[in-house]
Amino acid sequence: FDKHYVENWSLLQDILIILKTIPAVCALRGSY
């Protein structure tokens, strides 16, 4: 089990979560 691969995967997951969150935040700000 490659630790380096796991660390890169978790980083990718974090980036995907952020990318999904940004549009939601923009939508909330735009609703005001």
CHARMM internal coordinates of N, CA and C (Angstrom, degrees):
IC EDIT
DIST 1 N 1 CA 1.4744
DIST 1 CA 1 C 1.5234
ANGL 1 N 1 CA 1 C 108.43
DIST 1 C 2 N 1.3236
ANGL 1 CA 1 C 2 N 116.37
DIHE 1 N 1 CA 1 C 2 N 118.74
DIST 2 N 2 CA 1.4648
ANGL 1 C 2 N 2 CA 120.54
DIHE 1 CA 1 C 2 N 2 CA -173.28
DIST 2 CA 2 C 1.5283
ANGL 2 N 2 CA 2 C 110.88
DIHE 1 C 2 N 2 CA 2 C -86.59
DIST 2 C 3 N 1.3164
ANGL 2 CA 2 C 3 N 115.36
DIHE 2 N 2 CA 2 C 3 N 114.37
DIST 3 N 3 CA 1.4733
ANGL 2 C 3 N 3 CA 120.39
DIHE 2 CA 2 C 3 N 3 CA -178.61
DIST 3 CA 3 C 1.5262
ANGL 3 N 3 CA 3 C 111.41
DIHE 2 C 3 N 3 CA 3 C -63.77
DIST 3 C 4 N 1.3307
ANGL 3 CA 3 C 4 N 116.24
DIHE 3 N 3 CA 3 C 4 N -38.12
DIST 4 N 4 CA 1.4643
ANGL 3 C 4 N 4 CA 120.38
DIHE 3 CA 3 C 4 N 4 CA -179.02
DIST 4 CA 4 C 1.5314
ANGL 4 N 4 CA 4 C 110.26
DIHE 3 C 4 N 4 CA 4 C -61.76
DIST 4 C 5 N 1.3233
ANGL 4 CA 4 C 5 N 116.47
DIHE 4 N 4 CA 4 C 5 N -40.52
DIST 5 N 5 CA 1.4644
ANGL 4 C 5 N 5 CA 120.69
DIHE 4 CA 4 C 5 N 5 CA 179.03
DIST 5 CA 5 C 1.5271
ANGL 5 N 5 CA 5 C 110.75
DIHE 4 C 5 N 5 CA 5 C -64.16
DIST 5 C 6 N 1.3191
ANGL 5 CA 5 C 6 N 116.14
DIHE 5 N 5 CA 5 C 6 N -42.05
DIST 6 N 6 CA 1.4676
ANGL 5 C 6 N 6 CA 121.02
DIHE 5 CA 5 C 6 N 6 CA -179.38
DIST 6 CA 6 C 1.5255
ANGL 6 N 6 CA 6 C 110.09
DIHE 5 C 6 N 6 CA 6 C -62.78
DIST 6 C 7 N 1.3339
ANGL 6 CA 6 C 7 N 117.12
DIHE 6 N 6 CA 6 C 7 N -42.15
DIST 7 N 7 CA 1.4648
ANGL 6 C 7 N 7 CA 120.53
DIHE 6 CA 6 C 7 N 7 CA 179.83
DIST 7 CA 7 C 1.5272
ANGL 7 N 7 CA 7 C 110.61
DIHE 6 C 7 N 7 CA 7 C -64.10
DIST 7 C 8 N 1.3214
ANGL 7 CA 7 C 8 N 116.95
DIHE 7 N 7 CA 7 C 8 N -41.18
DIST 8 N 8 CA 1.4630
ANGL 7 C 8 N 8 CA 120.11
DIHE 7 CA 7 C 8 N 8 CA 177.99
DIST 8 CA 8 C 1.5239
ANGL 8 N 8 CA 8 C 110.91
DIHE 7 C 8 N 8 CA 8 C -65.90
DIST 8 C 9 N 1.3232
ANGL 8 CA 8 C 9 N 117.61
DIHE 8 N 8 CA 8 C 9 N -36.84
DIST 9 N 9 CA 1.4589
ANGL 8 C 9 N 9 CA 121.28
DIHE 8 CA 8 C 9 N 9 CA -179.89
DIST 9 CA 9 C 1.5219
ANGL 9 N 9 CA 9 C 110.63
DIHE 8 C 9 N 9 CA 9 C -66.01
DIST 9 C 10 N 1.3454
ANGL 9 CA 9 C 10 N 116.49
DIHE 9 N 9 CA 9 C 10 N -43.15
DIST 10 N 10 CA 1.4626
ANGL 9 C 10 N 10 CA 119.54
DIHE 9 CA 9 C 10 N 10 CA -179.85
DIST 10 CA 10 C 1.5232
ANGL 10 N 10 CA 10 C 109.94
DIHE 9 C 10 N 10 CA 10 C -65.08
DIST 10 C 11 N 1.3305
ANGL 10 CA 10 C 11 N 117.16
DIHE 10 N 10 CA 10 C 11 N -35.32
DIST 11 N 11 CA 1.4642
ANGL 10 C 11 N 11 CA 120.74
DIHE 10 CA 10 C 11 N 11 CA 177.12
DIST 11 CA 11 C 1.5238
ANGL 11 N 11 CA 11 C 109.87
DIHE 10 C 11 N 11 CA 11 C -65.17
DIST 11 C 12 N 1.3236
ANGL 11 CA 11 C 12 N 116.45
DIHE 11 N 11 CA 11 C 12 N -41.93
DIST 12 N 12 CA 1.4613
ANGL 11 C 12 N 12 CA 121.02
DIHE 11 CA 11 C 12 N 12 CA 178.20
DIST 12 CA 12 C 1.5250
ANGL 12 N 12 CA 12 C 110.43
DIHE 11 C 12 N 12 CA 12 C -62.91
DIST 12 C 13 N 1.3218
ANGL 12 CA 12 C 13 N 116.81
DIHE 12 N 12 CA 12 C 13 N -41.33
DIST 13 N 13 CA 1.4578
ANGL 12 C 13 N 13 CA 121.07
DIHE 12 CA 12 C 13 N 13 CA 177.76
DIST 13 CA 13 C 1.5219
ANGL 13 N 13 CA 13 C 110.63
DIHE 12 C 13 N 13 CA 13 C -60.61
DIST 13 C 14 N 1.3494
ANGL 13 CA 13 C 14 N 116.93
DIHE 13 N 13 CA 13 C 14 N -43.01
DIST 14 N 14 CA 1.4628
ANGL 13 C 14 N 14 CA 121.12
DIHE 13 CA 13 C 14 N 14 CA 179.02
DIST 14 CA 14 C 1.5229
ANGL 14 N 14 CA 14 C 110.44
DIHE 13 C 14 N 14 CA 14 C -60.75
DIST 14 C 15 N 1.3290
ANGL 14 CA 14 C 15 N 116.55
DIHE 14 N 14 CA 14 C 15 N -43.22
DIST 15 N 15 CA 1.4678
ANGL 14 C 15 N 15 CA 120.82
DIHE 14 CA 14 C 15 N 15 CA -179.83
DIST 15 CA 15 C 1.5297
ANGL 15 N 15 CA 15 C 110.29
DIHE 14 C 15 N 15 CA 15 C -63.52
DIST 15 C 16 N 1.3203
ANGL 15 CA 15 C 16 N 117.32
DIHE 15 N 15 CA 15 C 16 N -42.49
DIST 16 N 16 CA 1.4616
ANGL 15 C 16 N 16 CA 120.89
DIHE 15 CA 15 C 16 N 16 CA 179.70
DIST 16 CA 16 C 1.5244
ANGL 16 N 16 CA 16 C 110.75
DIHE 15 C 16 N 16 CA 16 C -63.14
DIST 16 C 17 N 1.3320
ANGL 16 CA 16 C 17 N 116.63
DIHE 16 N 16 CA 16 C 17 N -40.84
DIST 17 N 17 CA 1.4679
ANGL 16 C 17 N 17 CA 120.81
DIHE 16 CA 16 C 17 N 17 CA 178.76
DIST 17 CA 17 C 1.5236
ANGL 17 N 17 CA 17 C 110.07
DIHE 16 C 17 N 17 CA 17 C -62.91
DIST 17 C 18 N 1.3419
ANGL 17 CA 17 C 18 N 116.08
DIHE 17 N 17 CA 17 C 18 N -43.68
DIST 18 N 18 CA 1.4674
ANGL 17 C 18 N 18 CA 120.24
DIHE 17 CA 17 C 18 N 18 CA 179.48
DIST 18 CA 18 C 1.5236
ANGL 18 N 18 CA 18 C 110.35
DIHE 17 C 18 N 18 CA 18 C -62.76
DIST 18 C 19 N 1.3309
ANGL 18 CA 18 C 19 N 116.63
DIHE 18 N 18 CA 18 C 19 N -43.90
DIST 19 N 19 CA 1.4631
ANGL 18 C 19 N 19 CA 120.37
DIHE 18 CA 18 C 19 N 19 CA -179.34
DIST 19 CA 19 C 1.5271
ANGL 19 N 19 CA 19 C 111.11
DIHE 18 C 19 N 19 CA 19 C -63.40
DIST 19 C 20 N 1.3230
ANGL 19 CA 19 C 20 N 117.26
DIHE 19 N 19 CA 19 C 20 N -32.63
DIST 20 N 20 CA 1.4637
ANGL 19 C 20 N 20 CA 120.54
DIHE 19 CA 19 C 20 N 20 CA 177.88
DIST 20 CA 20 C 1.5242
ANGL 20 N 20 CA 20 C 110.83
DIHE 19 C 20 N 20 CA 20 C -75.70
DIST 20 C 21 N 1.3396
ANGL 20 CA 20 C 21 N 116.40
DIHE 20 N 20 CA 20 C 21 N -30.76
DIST 21 N 21 CA 1.4616
ANGL 20 C 21 N 21 CA 121.03
DIHE 20 CA 20 C 21 N 21 CA -176.52
DIST 21 CA 21 C 1.5222
ANGL 21 N 21 CA 21 C 112.23
DIHE 20 C 21 N 21 CA 21 C -77.51
DIST 21 C 22 N 1.3316
ANGL 21 CA 21 C 22 N 117.26
DIHE 21 N 21 CA 21 C 22 N -37.14
DIST 22 N 22 CA 1.4686
ANGL 21 C 22 N 22 CA 121.17
DIHE 21 CA 21 C 22 N 22 CA -176.46
DIST 22 CA 22 C 1.5370
ANGL 22 N 22 CA 22 C 112.56
DIHE 21 C 22 N 22 CA 22 C -56.18
DIST 22 C 23 N 1.3328
ANGL 22 CA 22 C 23 N 120.25
DIHE 22 N 22 CA 22 C 23 N -49.34
DIST 23 N 23 CA 1.4684
ANGL 22 C 23 N 23 CA 119.57
DIHE 22 CA 22 C 23 N 23 CA 178.80
DIST 23 CA 23 C 1.5280
ANGL 23 N 23 CA 23 C 112.24
DIHE 22 C 23 N 23 CA 23 C -61.10
DIST 23 C 24 N 1.3178
ANGL 23 CA 23 C 24 N 117.54
DIHE 23 N 23 CA 23 C 24 N -34.89
DIST 24 N 24 CA 1.4610
ANGL 23 C 24 N 24 CA 121.08
DIHE 23 CA 23 C 24 N 24 CA 179.12
DIST 24 CA 24 C 1.5244
ANGL 24 N 24 CA 24 C 110.15
DIHE 23 C 24 N 24 CA 24 C -65.89
DIST 24 C 25 N 1.3292
ANGL 24 CA 24 C 25 N 116.44
DIHE 24 N 24 CA 24 C 25 N -41.99
DIST 25 N 25 CA 1.4657
ANGL 24 C 25 N 25 CA 120.89
DIHE 24 CA 24 C 25 N 25 CA 178.58
DIST 25 CA 25 C 1.5251
ANGL 25 N 25 CA 25 C 110.05
DIHE 24 C 25 N 25 CA 25 C -65.17
DIST 25 C 26 N 1.3202
ANGL 25 CA 25 C 26 N 116.85
DIHE 25 N 25 CA 25 C 26 N -42.71
DIST 26 N 26 CA 1.4676
ANGL 25 C 26 N 26 CA 121.01
DIHE 25 CA 25 C 26 N 26 CA 178.86
DIST 26 CA 26 C 1.5293
ANGL 26 N 26 CA 26 C 110.27
DIHE 25 C 26 N 26 CA 26 C -62.88
DIST 26 C 27 N 1.3171
ANGL 26 CA 26 C 27 N 117.17
DIHE 26 N 26 CA 26 C 27 N -38.41
DIST 27 N 27 CA 1.4578
ANGL 26 C 27 N 27 CA 121.40
DIHE 26 CA 26 C 27 N 27 CA 179.42
DIST 27 CA 27 C 1.5269
ANGL 27 N 27 CA 27 C 110.35
DIHE 26 C 27 N 27 CA 27 C -66.01
DIST 27 C 28 N 1.3284
ANGL 27 CA 27 C 28 N 116.61
DIHE 27 N 27 CA 27 C 28 N -40.07
DIST 28 N 28 CA 1.4618
ANGL 27 C 28 N 28 CA 120.13
DIHE 27 CA 27 C 28 N 28 CA 178.68
DIST 28 CA 28 C 1.5280
ANGL 28 N 28 CA 28 C 110.57
DIHE 27 C 28 N 28 CA 28 C -65.27
DIST 28 C 29 N 1.3157
ANGL 28 CA 28 C 29 N 116.92
DIHE 28 N 28 CA 28 C 29 N -42.47
DIST 29 N 29 CA 1.4669
ANGL 28 C 29 N 29 CA 120.79
DIHE 28 CA 28 C 29 N 29 CA 179.20
DIST 29 CA 29 C 1.5252
ANGL 29 N 29 CA 29 C 110.65
DIHE 28 C 29 N 29 CA 29 C -66.53
DIST 29 C 30 N 1.3256
ANGL 29 CA 29 C 30 N 115.92
DIHE 29 N 29 CA 29 C 30 N -36.22
DIST 30 N 30 CA 1.4572
ANGL 29 C 30 N 30 CA 119.87
DIHE 29 CA 29 C 30 N 30 CA -178.57
DIST 30 CA 30 C 1.5250
ANGL 30 N 30 CA 30 C 112.51
DIHE 29 C 30 N 30 CA 30 C -72.41
DIST 30 C 31 N 1.3336
ANGL 30 CA 30 C 31 N 117.40
DIHE 30 N 30 CA 30 C 31 N -19.88
DIST 31 N 31 CA 1.4615
ANGL 30 C 31 N 31 CA 121.02
DIHE 30 CA 30 C 31 N 31 CA -178.06
DIST 31 CA 31 C 1.5239
ANGL 31 N 31 CA 31 C 111.86
DIHE 30 C 31 N 31 CA 31 C -77.80
DIST 31 C 32 N 1.3188
ANGL 31 CA 31 C 32 N 117.75
DIHE 31 N 31 CA 31 C 32 N -15.12
DIST 32 N 32 CA 1.4709
ANGL 31 C 32 N 32 CA 119.71
DIHE 31 CA 31 C 32 N 32 CA -179.22
DIST 32 CA 32 C 1.5206
ANGL 32 N 32 CA 32 C 110.69
DIHE 31 C 32 N 32 CA 32 C -84.71
END
COOR INIT
IC SEED 1 N 1 CA 1 C
IC BUILD
